[in-house]
Amino acid sequence: MDSSGAPDRDDTDERSDSDAIRTPAVDAVREAGIEHTVTRHGRVASLEEAAAARGIEPRDLIKTLVVRRSEDEHVFVLVPGNRTFSWAKVRALLGTNRISMPDADTARAVTGYERGTITPFGSVTRLPVIADTHLVGRRISIGGGAHGVGLTVQGDDVIRLFDATVADISDEETRRP
């Protein structure tokens, strides 16, 4: 922790030297040429901890989900951390009555990443991307392909780079008492 009580952060960007963090996701965002910052922090126990470690609000920490549309068809779904993925809205958008989450092994086989590190950047399979409307016009932090690694980018750059479908696919998160 630093003197303010915030978790220590190691921000690395394109000007870094040999200490640069390397993952397929970090390499992919560099190759894409979009403005970004790579943040490294230790493992965290919650979305709120991850947001604090990256110096952002939970709403700006993007959850990347892999959704199975059919046996061999998957999509990435990007949802702000303070919102809940809406199964009904995604089913309606995809025009199907059934979607599911693949098991951990399938998710890793499709993306190259284990759960908790999944990102469309550097995925072994280029999947369609669906981005929640709340990403538009915002600076966001998305998974960097390893535990404790984040990529801070403009949401509009992610949408453009992946030719993402932008739609209302989330609901306000409700906290149980």
N, C-alpha and C positions, 0 to 999 in steps of 0.2 A: 504494500500500500504506500501511496505517496503521502506527503505531509497533510494533504486535505482529507485523507481517509479514503480516497478513491483508489480502486485497484490500479496497479502499475500497468501501463500499456506500452507496447513497442509499436509505434506507427512507422511503417515503411512504405515508401512510394517508389516511383520509377527512378528516382535519383539515388537509390540505394546502391551499395556496392556488393561485395561478396557475402554480406550478412542478409541479403534479400531472402525472403521466405519463398520456397519453391513448392508448389503443388500443381497438378494439372490445371486447376481452376485459376490460380494466380498466373500461370504461364498463358492461359487462354485470354484472360483480361488484358494482359500486356500486349499479346499479339493482336488483339482487337483494336488497340490504340485508343481506348477510351480512358478518360481521366479517372483515376482511382487512388485509393489508399488501402494498403494492407495493414490490418491490425492483428496482432498476436496477443493472446491472453491465455491464462490457464483454463482448465476445465471449469465449467460452471454448472450449477444445479438448477437454474431456472432461466427463462427468457429475460426476466428482469435483471438478473445478475449478468447475463451476456450483454444486454443493452448498456448497463452501467460500465462494464469493462471496456466497451467500445466507445463510450462517451456519447451515446445517443439515447433517444427516447424509445421505449418499447414499440411504439407505433412505427418507428423507422427500421426496426429489425425485421427482416422479411423471412418468413417461414417458407421453405421450398418443399413441397410435397410431390411425391410421384404417385399418380393415380392411374389405375388400370382401367382402360375403357373396354377392352376385350382381352382375350387370352394373350395375344401378342402385340397389343397396342397400348402404349402408355403416354401420358402427358405430364409435363411439369405444371404445377399450380403454385403461384406466388401470392402469399397472403401476409398482410401486415401483422406484426406480433401482437397487437392489441385487439385483433379481430379473430373471429372464428370462421373457419372454412365451412361453406354452406354446401352440403351434399346435394340438396334440391336444386340450387342455382347452377351448380356445375353439371348435374345430370341434364337439366333443361338446355343449357348452353351446348352440350355435346349431342343433344338429341337422342338420349338413351335413357332407359329405365333403370339401368344398373351400372354402377361403377364401384370400385373397391380399391383398397390399398394393397399393394403386393407385399408379400412377406419380406423380411430383411434380406434374405439371400437373393431373391428376384430383384429387389430394388438395387442391390449392389451390382448384380450382373448387368442390369439395364443402364446404370449410370456410371459405374466404376467407383462409387462412393458408398460408405456405410451410413446408416441412419445417423442423423445429427451433423452430417458434413455435406449432405447432398446440395448441389447447386447445378444450374444449367451450364455454367462455365466449365469447360473441359470434360463434359460428360462423354462417356465412351459411345453413347448413342445420341444422335441429335433428335430430341423429342420436341413436339410442338409445345409452346409455352402459353399458358393462360395467366395473365397478370390482373390482379384486382385493380379496380379504378383508383384506389388510394395510393398507388405507386406513381401515378402521373404527376409530373412536376415536382417530385420530392427527391431529396438526397437520402439514399437508403443504404443499409448494410445487409449483405447477403452472405451466405456461407462461402468460405474460401477453400473448401475441399479437404479440410483436416479439422480435428477438434481444436477449438480455440483460435481459429483463423477466420477473419472476416474480410470481406471486400466492400468498401464503401464507394458507391458509384451513384450516378444520377439514374433514377428510375426510368426516365425517358430513354437513356442510352441502352438499358437492358431491353426495354420494349422494342426499340428500333433494331438492335443487334439480333435479337431472336425472332423478329417479326411477330411479336406476341399478340395474341388476341386480348384486348382489354375489355373487361366486363365486371359488373358488380357480382362478385362470387363469394362475398363474405358477409357476416353479420356482426353486429356489436357483440363483444364478448360480455357475457354476464357472469358475475362472480356469485358463487353460492355462499350463503352466510355460514 
